[in-house]
């Protein structure tokens, strides 16, 4: 991975180097465009989870302390090229100001004459937060002219948005060729370094994958079915695999068009060294309503659906975690949003936290389980990019990273 870092940009960034103390003056007075991932949930104008904002702070603080003039950009939601007031980044400005302990100015757009003037008027150590990049359809289309216009705002480019690094958008890939210098932020580099552990693991490598659909994770399932030592599957997508084995799945969610793919994955695992583990028992219910009657069964009866892995399966998967040296977990083991169907996910979260392995967790519900149980401090790496992390561990090129390497 030949990507410049903030240390490279900062001439050591204040850290001790082989040639002596780092020099923080290299960016003083220069405009730095920072692509961050500030795609946070907002309800009624209030941020309900600021995890991604906090994750962006270390890189921003280093740049600001070095005297850089920061132009901060992100997307929020999927406005699809329209101005959607509920998806404005304006509420993020005061939240960032509190975390950075300095004023954060806000621009009502991300391109145009007024934005260029606001960027030009920044003083050393000041921040300008741009409006939602995806208010412009040109962003997701990676329009060359839009990319060049973004690049006019700054002399230096820093990508710290790992969550969008798998997208070839104007702000993640297209604009990089039009700036004098480019580098990866601390968050992006940390993500790549930790995920490289999965690509080059200490063995045994255990991968725990959950979620609703095989189709959402088919690529990573195919890659890991021949790479992992053990691949343990939970969540609704387990029922597509059970259907592929000819087992009754009741009214559980099954992707009929992915059954053949599931059969191929089972065969791949059997032919190689990967043990593909499926639930041996299940928590079932007739509906997904709160308070619904549940049962623990080994075979799913007609009229019932699987809503969580059963206690035996949870114990089996937890035992695998104790033997692993490298562990990747992405996706819940059941319908995590309902407390009665979340026990398998929560038991697995405790087992992952107690595992002696190098542990890496991605995916919103997996992170939510860890945070809910107060276990975040016992995990080696909490990934901020669900889709990006899954593509990276497949060995796929991420456009946002490739642009920096070039």
Secondary structure as UniProt FT lines:
FT   HELIX           6..9
FT   TURN            10..11
FT   TURN            13..14
FT   STRAND          16..17
FT   TURN            18..19
FT   STRAND          20..21
FT   HELIX           25..27
FT   TURN            28..29
FT   STRAND          31..35
FT   STRAND          42..43
FT   TURN            44..45
FT   STRAND          46..47
FT   HELIX           51..65
FT   TURN            66..67
FT   STRAND          69..73
FT   TURN            80..81
FT   HELIX           85..87
FT   HELIX           90..100
FT   STRAND          104..106
FT   HELIX           113..120
FT   TURN            124..125
FT   STRAND          127..129
FT   HELIX           133..135
FT   HELIX           137..140
FT   TURN            141..142
FT   HELIX           144..151
FT   TURN            152..153
FT   STRAND          156..159
FT   HELIX           162..164
FT   TURN            165..166
FT   TURN            170..173
FT   HELIX           174..178
FT   STRAND          181..184
FT   HELIX           186..199
FT   STRAND          205..209
FT   HELIX           215..217
FT   HELIX           218..224
FT   TURN            225..227
FT   STRAND          230..233
FT   HELIX           237..244
FT   TURN            245..246
FT   TURN            250..251
FT   HELIX           256..258
FT   HELIX           259..271
FT   STRAND          275..277
FT   STRAND          282..285
FT   TURN            290..291
FT   STRAND          294..297
FT   TURN            302..303
FT   STRAND          305..309
FT   HELIX           311..323
FT   STRAND          326..330
FT   TURN            336..337
FT   HELIX           339..341
FT   HELIX           343..354
FT   STRAND          358..362
FT   HELIX           364..372
FT   TURN            373..374
FT   HELIX           376..378
FT   STRAND          381..382
FT   HELIX           386..393
FT   TURN            394..395
FT   HELIX           399..405
//
